[in-house]
Amino acid sequence: MTFSINLQSRTVAVIGGGPAGLMAAEALSRGGVRVELFDAMPSLGRKFLLAGKGGLNLTHAEPLEPFLSRYGARRAEIAPLLAAFGADDLRGWARELGVETFVGSSGRVFPVEKKAAPLLRAWLHRLRQAGVKFHVRHRWQGWDEGGALRFATPHGEQRVEAAAVVLALGGGSWAKLGSDGAWLPVLEQRGVAVARLRPANCGFDVGWSEHFRSRFAGQPVKPVVAAFTDTSGVEIRKQGEFVVTENGVEGSLIYALSAPLRDTIESRGSATLSLDLAPGWELPRLTEALAHPRGSRSLSSHIQSRAGIKGVKMGLLREVVTANDFADPTRLAAALKALPLALSSPRPLDEAISSAGGVKFEGLDERLMIRALPGVFCAGEMLDWEAPTGGYLLTGCFASGRAAGLGALEWLGG
């Protein structure tokens, strides 16, 4: 069964119920237009709720210049969005919803309760009060021959005509939560410039031995400094921690380096991460400590007592370093300060926290309207940008959603 709805001339359809779509709906409703929001899932904000499961990292409290640097190759496109709605604006917006925030020791900003659900509940209530109507279990299928939006629903196909459309359909990671990237070929067929979706903030495969995998999968490695030289010859160094997995490595330190690591693997076939397993030691002092006579102690006991290396760090050493290197204090110290870890491939897109690729900014105007499809705007993770975790992803989604909503208002008024 197919049924149609012809929305009023001042009604905008927002497709996608994540942070970008909801923020677009808020900007539109405040501008005096009716908003009908459609989402494929049974409830709204599912990926947003998952992001807040371990503590909702809403944004980051660092100065603007380093904040903008997190957006890499798309810094120039993201900067105007953040200038209009940045980290401080996002915290003020949360305060309006009755959600106070605080800055953690790492500079990350969290709600006082640390949970996403209270913020989402308050936000949805305010949007309903503003007249925004929500339609769940409506999976967007593109347009019909007459330009109406097509949705697959439990009651059959629904066709909707609207004055303007904001697409906020997410990227390609976590398909079970609605971000499956199914929209990409639909837009591509309409002549929209898109970049293929790739994993971002992802883990990587390492060829662990069965012995190492069985003993250390699931264990964190900390503290550690990771260094990596990208394809342009620039060295990147970051301190933090990561987790050994069945297949390789993942965690905050790996996610922070995932974009250049992924790009290097695509360019060269593999990437090598250099790990400093003893970040508190200078190399000469570490060499001297390891050269101390060990007497009757085993080599493992000697390394633990002299340098504090044990457990999973010792396992990593044995996984990578040869027996001859272990027997030479100079070479062993060098390995501890720069252990080469070969990464073969990023983990699959659906396992990634986010995705890179999507609708190219070159095909959009300054209002985030698709040039090839007048009246259709894009926001959120479906745009061709990426950022590390730490609040940068969410801030970009909120800012682009607001910009797309305001852009649609301007277009309608024009």
Secondary structure, 3 states (H helix, E strand, C coil): CEEEEECCCCEEEEECCCHHHHHHHHHHHHCCCEEEEECCCCCCCHHHHHHCCCCCCCEECCCHHHHHHCCHHHHHHHHHHHHHCCHHHHHHHHHHCCCCEEECCCCEEEECCCCCHHHHHHHHHHHHHCCCEEECCCEEEEECCCCCEEEEECCEEEEEECCEEEECCCCCCCHHHCCCCCHHHHHHHCCCCEEEEEEECCCEECCCCHHHHHHHCCCEEEEEEEEEECCCCCEEEEEEEEEECCCEEECHHHHHCHHHHHHHHHHHCCEEEEEECCCCCCHHHHHHHHHCCCCCCCHHHHHHHHHCCCHHHHHHHHHHCCHHHHHCHHHHHHHHHCEEEEECEECCHHHCCEEEEEECHHHECCCCEECCCCCEEECHHHECCCCCCCCHHHHHHHHHHHHHHHHHHHHHHC
